[in-house]
Amino acid sequence: MSLPVRDDLQGKQPYGAPQLPEAIQLNVNENPYPPSPALVAALAQAVALAAPTLHRYPDREAVALREALAAYLTVRTGLPLEVEQVWAANGSNEVLQQVLQAFGGPGRTALGFEPSYSMHPLLASGTGTGWVAERRAEDFTLDVERAVAAVERHRPDVVFLTRPNNPTGTGMDLEVVDAVCRATDGMVLVDEAYAEFSPAPSAIWLLPDHPRLMVSRTMSKAFAMAGTRLGYLAASAEVVDALRLVRLPYHLSALTQVAARTALAHTGELLGTVEAVVRQRDRMIAGIRQLGLTVVPTQANFLLFGPFENPPATWQALLDEGVLVRDVSGGPGLTGWLRVNAGTESETSAFLAALATVVP
Ligand SMILES: *Cc1c(COP(=O)(O)O)cnc(C)c1O
């Protein structure tokens, strides 16, 4: 049977990495530490308090949650942010989709620097936004000249900058963000999904200078709340008003809002795992290099390692040893590479042991 699916979607595959709970899962860059018993109890209590009002729609503007996010960003960055400057949705993927619905769309283009997060072009496609791909340097860095030249060549409506970059872990100087903002008349989206793992200052610092700059964040990675589906964005109040034009009414469920607020009230505990994750990442780097392989310098909780002659075969061999990593080798400029994220100490040990048996 053939359905009248949109021409541009025909023959496409849905995005998604394998979900294999029986394996050691190091393939989607999650924080490996589950919520503590105290946080579990607090979440259960918060849900119980919200439950008697579930016959009502939730706060459409998610004000209490956005206030908590603004307070969190203010503490983290030292730059005072107001609730009007913060937006939230179901994962930063939904935030990015809303950005493209509001500022992209048919007849408009978005520019990205690949290899990078493969959802950016997919979200462009889903919103009818043209996608223009430029390349990063051979070592996956992006400097001011390359970035500005691409912006001047293509004059995009939206520019995507990912720092640290996924899947390479590469950092990016704030000067690049600043230069791109100066070079374009369009919007600039800085995807900082892994910011809490990086020593670099946030692009949020540039918001006062650039009214068309947007910085997206997520609770899925360092914040160890991937199951909650909560992403957010900091920008000017005008940008937030524009996103409100395209969001679905009541897009954030009451349960999502209370869960995210409860998690934010436990920020110290949740981000307290970041150091341990970074330690395991550094152990991974040392162990992989000891096997004679290359690791791309990373500022995130994951890393690219290789090169492999046949990455899908190595991916399968690791899975046969019970360890699930990400085969990114089909992506632009990624021939030969696999990606893995840091796990707990024992998961990281299991990965290193599996790799040692797989690598000749
Ligand atoms: C994981 C990731 C996201 C989004 O995750 P959500 O769970 O939707 O918040 C966004 N950008 C990058 C670069 C990522 O790696």
The ligand as an SDF file (V2000), in Angstrom:
LIG
                    3D

 15 15  0  0  0  0  0  0  0  0999 V2000
   20.7550   15.3490   22.6940 C   0  0  0  0  0  0  0  0  0  0  0  0
   20.8210   16.6230   21.9080 C   0  0  0  0  0  0  0  0  0  0  0  0
   19.7430   17.5210   21.8320 C   0  0  0  0  0  0  0  0  0  0  0  0
   18.3830   17.3190   22.3370 C   0  0  0  0  0  0  0  0  0  0  0  0
   17.9410   16.6150   23.1990 O   0  0  0  0  0  0  0  0  0  0  0  0
   16.5070   16.7180   23.8810 P   0  0  0  0  0  0  0  0  0  0  0  0
   16.4580   15.4570   24.6350 O   0  0  0  0  0  0  0  0  0  0  0  0
   15.4790   16.8490   22.8080 O   0  0  0  0  0  0  0  0  0  0  0  0
   16.5480   17.9430   24.7460 O   0  0  0  0  0  0  0  0  0  0  0  0
   19.9000   18.6990   21.1620 C   0  0  0  0  0  0  0  0  0  0  0  0
   21.0470   19.0080   20.5740 N   0  0  0  0  0  0  0  0  0  0  0  0
   22.0970   18.2020   20.6030 C   0  0  0  0  0  0  0  0  0  0  0  0
   23.3490   18.6100   19.9370 C   0  0  0  0  0  0  0  0  0  0  0  0
   22.0160   16.9620   21.2550 C   0  0  0  0  0  0  0  0  0  0  0  0
   23.0570   16.1360   21.2270 O   0  0  0  0  0  0  0  0  0  0  0  0
  1  2  1  0
  2  3  1  0
  2 14  2  0
  3  4  1  0
  3 10  2  0
  4  5  1  0
  5  6  1  0
  6  7  2  0
  6  8  1  0
  6  9  1  0
 10 11  1  0
 11 12  2  0
 12 13  1  0
 12 14  1  0
 14 15  1  0
M  END
$$$$
